Amino acid sequence: MYKVGFVSLGCPKNLTDTESMIGLLGGEYEIVNDPMVADIIIVNTCGFIESAKQESIDTVLEMAQYKEKGRLKKLIVTGCLAQQYHGELLKEIPEADAVIGTGSYQDILKVVAKTLEGGRPEVIGDINGEIPENLPRVLATPKYSAYLKIAEGCDNHCTYCIIPFLRGKFRSRKEENILSEAKALAAGGVSEIILVAQDITCYGKDLYGKATLAEILKKLSEIDGIHWIRLHYCYPERVTDELIDEIAVNPKICKYIDIPMQHASDKILKAMGRHVIKKQLYELTLKLREKIPDIVIRTTFITGFPGETEADFEELKEFIKEMKFDKMGVFPFSCEEGTPAAKLGGQVAEEIKKKRADELMELQQEISLEKGQSKIGKTLEVLCERQLPDGRYEGRSGGDSPEIDGSVTFEGDNVRPGDYVNVLILDAGEYDLEGKIPYNFD
């Protein structure tokens, strides 16, 4: 039996595609983690920004070396980079034996078979086609936590973003399919569901004539076994009062929301093709905190967008100082081929983009430390993820998403990964917390 290894790069949405490919291949091939023993390696690439593209290319070339130092026979490139540069990849990387675009990952079985027969297929399907349903799926996440993709593609067409060209128009999955998958995940031991899409707040508009995220959240929370539901990638202009109210009253929804704001200068927001102004971002932040006092707001910003002046940057910096977001990521603008922003005048020098990004992250470190220290003396519900060598445990609170946020280290006894425990917070760093299970408060 041939052995197949996977490398999944980029976002959680990409990871769910990888998990489906593992599920499809798992019945006929042995799935392995060690590339040294793999006969076939599949690299599911990211192409969102320049650094992600470079990481994808570097990884493909790194895996190609196993044709010399391992037993690798076939190297297959899938995902966003494959979608964007499918013709060039096969020409420029002779070690690659097949390329599969984002609309065709469900064809992985056929593609692997063709490569083993000596072919070099290039399979680029319709990125606006129906989302494949009922595919087998093997989780690459811990057994208690899973991403649940509720839609594909994007209609927002922000001027800097390549995603609509890589993933197609926005398409919601049918409610019954999402609920069926969530029930299957819960039956398999998953207690934390993380909803992902390019924009989950758009969910339902194409199928049901209106956004129905709040409605499906209610139905997901009725599934036995699901303890936490987490929301990723909510566009600010579509965070409705109905959604806010549902987060506020539903005990299964983490008081956590990921809202990419991208900037605070109205001039730059308009040039970005965003459909909000700073005043709306300000008012939304205040409303969330008023209606959900313990809400954790994660956001992202872009520095060095074409035309960003020092004054625009200072306006963004002052906005961050005033809003004091709980979690924040900053990315220097990446000039992506084929996007409207790539053609704009006023391109900012790379060193200035990076300097501005670093400055904002230094500011955020101070805010994060202040936010963390405000939790000292409070008791948080924590999902245990592992026991550390020193006997303590490590996990995440409801305000921490896997991979991108901090952790909670705590003392306790007889705790297993996947357990939810109450932890009294005793200390805080810039991103991580420390505490103990309060068997008593002496």
For each residue, the residues with C-beta under 8 A, 3 or more apart:
1: 28 29 30
2: 29 30 39 40 73 116
3: 29 30 31 32 37 38 39 40
4: 25 29 30 31 32 38 39 40 41 42 112
5: 31 32 33 34 35 37 38 40 41 42
6: 18 21 22 31 41 42 43 44 140
7: 35 41 42 43 44 59 63
8: 14 15 18 44 140
9: 14 43 44 45 46 52 55 56 59 79
10: 13 14 15 44 45 46 47 48 52 56 79 80
11: 14 15 46 48 196
12: 15 16 147 194 196 232
13: 10 16 17 147 149 152 196 197 198
14: 8 9 10 11 17 18 44 46 79 80
15: 8 10 11 12 18 19 44 140 141 147
16: 12 13 19 20 137 147 148 149 196
17: 13 14 20 21 44 78 79 102 105
18: 6 8 14 15 21 22 42 44 140
19: 15 16 22 23 137 138 139 140
20: 16 17 23 24 105 106 132 135 136 137
21: 6 17 18 24 25 42 44 78 105 108
22: 6 18 19 25 26 31 137 138 140
23: 19 20 26 135 136 137 138
24: 20 21 27 106 108 109 135 136
25: 4 21 22 28 29 31 108 109 112
26: 22 23 29 31 136 138
27: 24 136
28: 1 25 109
29: 1 2 3 4 25 26 40 112
30: 1 2 3 4
31: 3 4 5 6 22 25 26 138
32: 3 4 5 37 38
33: 5
34: 5 37 38
35: 5 7 38 41 63 66 70 72
36: 66 69 70 71
37: 3 5 32 34 70 71
38: 3 4 5 32 34 35 41 66 70 71 72
39: 2 3 4 71 72 73 74
40: 2 3 4 5 29 72 73 74 75 76 112 115 116
41: 4 5 6 7 35 38 63 66 72 74 75 76
42: 4 5 6 7 18 21 76 77 78 108
43: 6 7 9 56 59 60 63 75 76 77 78 79
44: 6 7 8 9 10 14 15 17 18 21 78 79 105
45: 9 10 56 59 60 77 78 79 80 81 82
46: 9 10 11 14 52 53 55 56 79 80 81
47: 10 52 53 56 79 80 81 83 84 85 162 166
48: 10 11 52 80 162 163
49: 52 53 331 334 336
50: 53 54 334 335 336
51: 54 55 334
52: 9 10 46 47 48 49 55 56
53: 46 47 49 50 56 57 81
54: 50 51 57 58
55: 9 46 51 52 58 59
56: 9 10 43 45 46 47 52 53 59 60 79 81
57: 53 54 60 61 81 93
58: 54 55 61 62
59: 7 9 43 45 55 56 62 63
60: 43 45 56 57 63 64 75 77 93 95 96
61: 57 58 64 65 93 95
62: 58 59 65
63: 7 35 41 43 59 60 66 72 75
64: 60 61 67 72 75 93 95 96
65: 61 62 68 69 70
66: 35 36 38 41 63 69 70 71 72
67: 64 70 72 73 75 95
68: 65
69: 36 65 66
70: 35 36 37 38 65 66 67
71: 36 37 38 39 66
72: 35 38 39 40 41 63 64 66 67 75
73: 2 39 40 67 116
74: 39 40 41 97 98 112 115 116
75: 40 41 43 60 63 64 67 72 95 96 97
76: 40 41 42 43 96 97 98 99 100 108 111 112 115
77: 42 43 45 60 81 82 89 93 96 98 99 100
78: 17 21 42 43 44 45 82 99 100 101 105 108
79: 9 10 14 17 43 44 45 46 47 56 82 83 100 102 105
80: 10 14 45 46 47 48 83 84 102 166 167
81: 45 46 47 53 56 57 77 84 85 89
82: 45 77 78 79 85 86 89 99 100 101 102
83: 47 79 80 86 101 102 103 124 127 166
84: 47 80 81 162 165 166
85: 47 81 82 88 89
86: 82 83 89 90 99 101 122 124
87: 90 91 122
88: 85 91 92
89: 77 81 82 85 86 92 93 96 99
90: 86 87 93 96 99 120 122
91: 87 88
92: 88 89
93: 57 60 61 64 77 89 90 96
94:
95: 60 61 64 67 75
96: 60 64 75 76 77 89 90 93 99
97: 74 75 76 115 120
98: 74 76 77 111 112 114 115 119 120 121 122 123
99: 76 77 78 82 86 89 90 96 121 122 123 124
100: 76 77 78 79 82 104 105 107 108 111 123 124
101: 78 82 83 86 104 123 124 125 127
102: 17 79 80 82 83 105 127 166 167 168
103: 83 124 125 126 127 128 129 168
104: 100 101 107 123 124 125
105: 17 20 21 44 78 79 100 102 108 132
106: 20 24 132 135
107: 100 104 110 111 123 125
108: 21 24 25 42 76 78 100 105 111 112
109: 24 25 28 112 113
110: 107 113 114 123
111: 76 98 100 107 108 114 115 121 123
112: 4 25 29 40 74 76 98 108 109 115 116
113: 109 110 116 117
114: 98 110 111 117 119 121
115: 40 74 76 97 98 111 112 118 119 120 121
116: 2 40 73 74 112 113
117: 113 114
118: 115
119: 98 114 115
120: 90 97 98 115
121: 98 99 111 114 115
122: 86 87 90 98 99
123: 98 99 100 101 104 107 110 111
124: 83 86 99 100 101 103 104
125: 101 103 104 107 129
126: 103 129 168
127: 83 101 102 103 153 166 167 168
128: 103 153 168 169 171
129: 103 125 126 168
130: 133 171
131: 151 152 171 173
132: 20 105 106 135
133: 130 173 174 177
134: 177
135: 20 23 24 106 132
136: 20 23 24 26 27
137: 16 19 20 22 23 181
138: 19 22 23 26 31
139: 19 142 143 146 188 190
140: 6 8 15 18 19 22
141: 15 145 146 147 402
142: 139 145 385 417 418
143: 139 188 189 190 418
144: 189 190 191 192 383 417 418
145: 141 142 190 191 192 194 383 402
146: 139 141 185 190 192 193 194
147: 12 13 15 16 141 194 196
148: 16 178 181 182 185 193 194 195 196
149: 13 16 152 173 196 197
150: 172 173 178 195 196 197 200 203 216
151: 131 170 171 172 173 197 198 199 200 202 203
152: 13 131 149 167 168 170 171 173 197 198
153: 127 128 163 164 167 168 169 170 171 198
154: 157 161 163 164 167 169 170 198 199
155: 164 169 170 202
156: 161 164 198 199 235 273 275
157: 154 161 164 273
158: 161 262 272 273 274
159: 271 272 273 339 340 341 344
160: 272 273 302 305 333 334 336 339 341
161: 154 156 157 158 164 336 339
162: 47 48 84 165 166 336 337 338 339
163: 48 153 154 166 167 198
164: 153 154 155 156 157 161 167 168 169
165: 84 162 338
166: 47 80 83 84 102 127 162 163
167: 80 102 127 152 153 154 163 164 198
168: 102 103 126 127 128 129 152 153 164 171
169: 128 153 154 155 164
170: 151 152 153 154 155 198 199 202 205 206
171: 128 130 131 151 152 153 168 206
172: 150 151 202 203 204 205 206 207 208
173: 131 133 149 150 151 152 177 178
174: 133 177 178 207
175: 178 179 204 207 212 216 219
176: 179 180
177: 133 134 173 174 180 181
178: 148 150 173 174 175 181 182 216 220
179: 175 176 182 183 216 219 220 223
180: 176 177 183 184
181: 137 148 177 178 184 185
182: 148 178 179 185 186 193 220 223 226
183: 179 180 186 187 223
184: 180 181 187 188
185: 146 148 181 182 188 190 193
186: 182 183 189 190 191 193 223 224 225 226
187: 183 184 225
188: 139 143 184 185
189: 143 144 186 225 418
190: 139 143 144 145 146 185 186 193 225 226
191: 144 145 186 225 226 227 228 383 418 420
192: 144 145 146 226 227 228 229 230 383
193: 146 148 182 185 186 190 220 226 228 229 230
194: 12 145 146 147 148 229 230 232 401 402
195: 148 150 200 229 230 231 232
196: 11 12 13 16 147 148 149 150 200 232 233
197: 13 149 150 151 152 200 202 203 233
198: 13 151 152 153 154 156 163 167 170 233
199: 151 154 156 170 202 233 234 235 238
200: 150 151 195 196 197 203 213 231 232 233 234
201: 211 213 234 235 238 239 240 243
202: 151 155 170 172 197 199 205 206 211 235 238
203: 150 151 172 197 200 211 212 213 216
204: 172 175 207 208 210 211 212 213 215 216
205: 170 172 202 208 209 210 211
206: 170 171 172 202
207: 172 174 175 204
208: 172 204 205 212
209: 205
210: 204 205
211: 201 202 203 204 205 238 240
212: 175 203 204 208 215 216
213: 200 201 203 204 216 217 243
214: 217 218 240 242 243 245 246
215: 204 212 218 219
216: 150 175 178 179 203 204 212 213 219 220
217: 213 214 220 221 229 243 246 247 250 253
218: 214 215 221 222 246 250
219: 175 179 215 216 222 223
220: 178 179 182 193 216 217 223 226 229 252
221: 217 218 226 229 250 252 253
222: 218 219
223: 179 182 183 186 219 220 226
224: 186
225: 186 187 189 190 191
226: 182 186 190 191 192 193 220 221 223 229 252
227: 191 192 252 420
228: 191 192 193 252 253 254 383 398
229: 192 193 194 195 217 220 221 226 250 252 253 254
230: 192 193 194 195 253 254 256 401
231: 195 200 234 247 253 254 256 257 258
232: 12 194 195 196 200 258 401
233: 196 197 198 199 200 258 260
234: 199 200 201 231 238 239 243 257 258 259
235: 156 199 201 202 238 239 259 260 275
236: 239 259 261 276 280 281 284
237: 275 276 280
238: 199 201 202 211 234 235
239: 201 234 235 236 243 244 257 259 284 288
240: 201 211 214 243 244
241: 244 245
242: 214 245 246
243: 201 213 214 217 234 239 240 246 247
244: 239 240 241 247 248 287 288 291 292
245: 214 241 242 248 249 291
246: 214 217 218 242 243 249 250 253
247: 217 231 243 244 250 253 255 257 292 295
248: 244 245 291 292
249: 245 246
250: 217 218 221 229 246 247 253
251:
252: 220 221 226 227 228 229
253: 217 221 228 229 230 231 246 247 250
254: 228 229 230 231 296 398 399
255: 247 292 294 295 296 398 399
256: 230 231 295 296 298 398 399 400 401
257: 231 234 239 247 288 295 296 297 298
258: 231 232 233 234 298 299 401
259: 234 235 236 239 284 297 298 299
260: 233 235 299 300
261: 236 264 276 281 299 300 301
262: 158 269 272 274 300 301 302
263: 268 269 272 274 301 302 305 308 312 316
264: 261 269 278 281 301 315 316 318 319 320
265: 268 269 278 308 312 315 316
266: 269 270 277 278
267: 270 271 307 312
268: 263 265 271 272 305 307 308 312 316
269: 262 263 264 265 266 272 274 276 277 278
270: 266 267 273 274
271: 159 267 268 305 306 307 341 344
272: 158 159 160 262 263 268 269 302 305 341
273: 156 157 158 159 160 270 340
274: 158 262 263 269 270
275: 156 235 237
276: 236 237 261 269 280 281
277: 266 269 280 281
278: 264 265 266 269 281 282 315 319
279: 282 283
280: 236 237 276 277 283 284
281: 236 261 264 276 277 278 284 285 319
282: 278 279 285 286 319 323
283: 279 280 286 287
284: 236 239 259 280 281 287 288
285: 281 282 288 289 297 323 325
286: 282 283 289 290
287: 244 283 284 290 291
288: 239 244 257 284 285 291 292 295 297
289: 285 286 292 293 295 297
290: 286 287 293
291: 244 245 248 287 288
292: 244 247 248 255 288 289 295
293: 289 290
294: 255
295: 247 255 256 257 288 289 292
296: 254 255 256 257 326 327 398 399
297: 257 259 285 288 289 325 326 327
298: 256 257 258 259 325 326 327 328 329 401 404 405
299: 258 259 260 261 325 327 328 329
300: 260 261 262 328 329 330 331
301: 261 262 263 264 316 320 328 329 330 331 360
302: 160 262 263 272 305 330 331 332 333
303: 308 313 316 330 331 332 333 353 356 357 360
304: 308 332 333 348 349 350 352 353 354 356 357
305: 160 263 268 271 272 302 308 333 341 348
306: 271 333 341 344 345 346 347 348
307: 267 268 271 312 344 345 346
308: 263 265 268 303 304 305 312 313 333 346 348 356
309: 312 313
310: 313 314
311: 314 315
312: 263 265 267 268 307 308 309 315 316
313: 303 308 309 310 316 317 356
314: 310 311 317 318
315: 264 265 278 311 312 318 319
316: 263 264 265 268 301 303 312 313 319 320 360
317: 313 314 320 321 359 360 363
318: 264 314 315 321 322
319: 264 278 281 282 315 316 322 323
320: 264 301 316 317 323 324 325 328 360 363 364 367
321: 317 318 324 363
322: 318 319
323: 282 285 319 320
324: 320 321 367 370 371
325: 285 297 298 299 320 328 364 367
326: 296 297 298 368 371 399
327: 296 297 298 299 368 399 404 405
328: 298 299 300 301 320 325 360 361 364 367
329: 298 299 300 301 404
330: 300 301 302 303 357 360 361 364
331: 49 300 301 302 303 334 357
332: 302 303 304 350 353 354 356 357
333: 160 302 303 304 305 306 308 341 348 353
334: 49 50 51 160 331
335: 50 339 341 342 347
336: 49 50 160 161 162 339 341 342
337: 162 342
338: 162 165 342
339: 159 160 161 162 335 336 342
340: 159 273 343 344
341: 159 160 271 272 305 306 333 335 336 344
342: 335 336 337 338 339
343: 340
344: 159 271 306 307 340 341 347
345: 306 307
346: 306 307 308
347: 306 335 344
348: 304 305 306 308 333 352 353
349: 304 352 353
350: 304 332 353 354
351: 354 355
352: 304 348 349 355 356
353: 303 304 332 333 348 349 350 356 357
354: 304 332 350 351 357 358
355: 351 352 358 359
356: 303 304 308 313 332 352 353 359 360
357: 303 304 330 331 332 353 354 360 361
358: 354 355 361 362
359: 317 355 356 362 363
360: 301 303 316 317 320 328 330 356 357 363 364
361: 328 330 357 358 364 365
362: 358 359 365 366
363: 317 320 321 359 360 366 367
364: 320 325 328 330 360 361 367 368
365: 361 362 368 369 430
366: 362 363 369 370
367: 320 324 325 328 363 364 370 371
368: 326 327 364 365 371 372 430 431
369: 365 366 372 373 428 429 430
370: 324 366 367 373 374
371: 324 326 367 368 374 375
372: 368 369 375 376 406 428 429 430 431 432 433
373: 369 370 376 428
374: 370 371
375: 371 372 378 380 425 428 433
376: 372 373 425 426 427 428
377: 424 425
378: 375 424 425
379: 422 423 424 425 438
380: 375 397 398 399 408 422 423 425 433 435
381: 397 398 420 421 422 423
382: 395 396 397 408 410 420 421 422 423
383: 144 145 191 192 228 395 396 397 418 419 420
384: 393 394 395 415 416 417 418 419 420 421
385: 142 394 395 396 407 417
386: 393 394 395 417
387: 391 392 393 394 415 417
388: 391 392 393 394 409
389:
390:
391: 387 388 411
392: 387 388 409 410 411 412
393: 384 386 387 388 409 410 411 412 415
394: 384 385 386 387 388 407 408 409 410
395: 382 383 384 385 386 407 408 410 421 423
396: 382 383 385 400 401 402 405 406 407 408
397: 380 381 382 383 400 408 423 433
398: 228 254 255 256 296 380 381
399: 254 255 256 296 326 327 380 405
400: 256 396 397 405 406 407 408
401: 194 230 232 256 258 298 396 404 405
402: 141 145 194 396 405
403:
404: 298 327 329 401
405: 298 327 396 399 400 401 402 431
406: 372 396 400 431 432 433
407: 385 394 395 396 400 432 433
408: 380 382 394 395 396 397 400 423 425 432 433 434 435
409: 388 392 393 394 432 433 434 435
410: 382 392 393 394 395 421 423 434 435 436 437
411: 391 392 393 435 436 437
412: 392 393 415 421 423 436 437
413: 437
414:
415: 384 387 393 412 419 421 437
416: 384 419
417: 142 144 384 385 386 387
418: 142 143 144 189 191 383 384
419: 383 384 415 416
420: 191 227 381 382 383 384
421: 381 382 384 395 410 412 415 437
422: 379 380 381 382 437 438
423: 379 380 381 382 395 397 408 410 412 435 436 437 438
424: 377 378 379 435 436 437 438 441
425: 375 376 377 378 379 380 408 428 433 434 435
426: 376 434 435 436
427: 376 433 434 435
428: 369 372 373 375 376 425 432 433 434
429: 369 372 432 433 434
430: 365 368 369 372
431: 368 372 405 406
432: 372 406 407 408 409 428 429
433: 372 375 380 397 406 407 408 409 425 427 428 429
434: 408 409 410 425 426 427 428 429
435: 380 408 409 410 411 423 424 425 426 427
436: 410 411 412 423 424 426
437: 410 411 412 413 415 421 422 423 424
438: 379 422 423 424 441
439:
440:
441: 424 438
442:
